[in-house]
Amino acid sequence: MEQAKRSPSSEAIRTTQLGIIISIILIFVKGISGHLGQSYALIADATESGADVISSGLLWVALIYAQRPPDKGHPYGHGKAEPVAAILIGFFLLAAAGWIAYHSIAFINTPHELPKSYTLIVLLLVIAAKEILFRYVYAVGKRINSQAVIADAYHHRSDAITSIAAFIGISIAIFLGKGYEGADDWAALFACLFIIYNAFKIIRPAFEEIMDKAPSDELVAAISHIASLHIEVKKVEKCYVRKMGLDYYVDMHIEVDGNTNVFDAHEIAHQVKDELRASNLHIKDTLIHVEPYLNKK
């Protein structure tokens, strides 16, 4: 029951707080283990967790700001703070990838000891923790329709990917021995490609949301279908939808009997609006224009 009563915004904030706590713990676990275990891939992995903390903190601030009610300067609310945060998270990922790549190349060209075998155990625990966190945060993001929370989930997935690459590199270095010390560093460098891919996977949909790109045809069709079920609606002539934060705003033209008086047409529009807002499609508000139905038969 408590889960059902929790608002989407508060649920997003709770997942973000959980991600920050886990990432902070992993920074120390991976950083200390990498330093003592002679593994730069693990140290690079700790850097990725540090980027997680920064981006999740940024998301936390954005989610709080996005909850602010509409005002004179922002009549549609402050929901655009979410995709802005998602874009910044994507750039944090790109910056982290560049930092890791730069230092990986430096370590490849610098002779160093083989990593310790216990670092593999640490990495297995990290991979499991981050993959579980990714799946949880991603599920919440999809459920509450938040691109920013989904972006945060992919940041956790990127962390898991760098850990997998580190595990492979360290395993090669340990089992093949002298002459393969650089496998650890090559693994960190290779992981950067996945981080960059996830960064652009985050940035693109967030940018499209800021630009008010139309949502899927399926969603527009579902909204039009609900409006068309009203007994007085003869036809849904136009339906434009845009996303604002966790919700959608709809501009719609409906056609009713041409003999309907203004009062009744106004009431029909309000009824359609209420029916749309009562649906499970995350519709915050609807602007409905009523037109006379022209039977062309």
QUIRAWO-V61718 format. One record per run of one state. SS is the DSSP state (2 for helix, 1 for strand, 0 for the rest). FROM is the first residue (numbers start at 0). LEN is the number of residues. Records with the same first field share a line. If there is no record, write none. Layout:
# QUIRAWO-V61718
SS = FROM-LEN  FROM-LEN
This chain:
# QUIRAWO-V61718
0 = 0-1  5-2  36-3  66-14  108-9  144-2  176-6  210-6  228-6  244-2  256-5  277-5  292-5
2 = 1-4  7-29  39-27  80-28  117-27  146-30  182-28  216-12  261-16
1 = 234-10  246-10  282-10
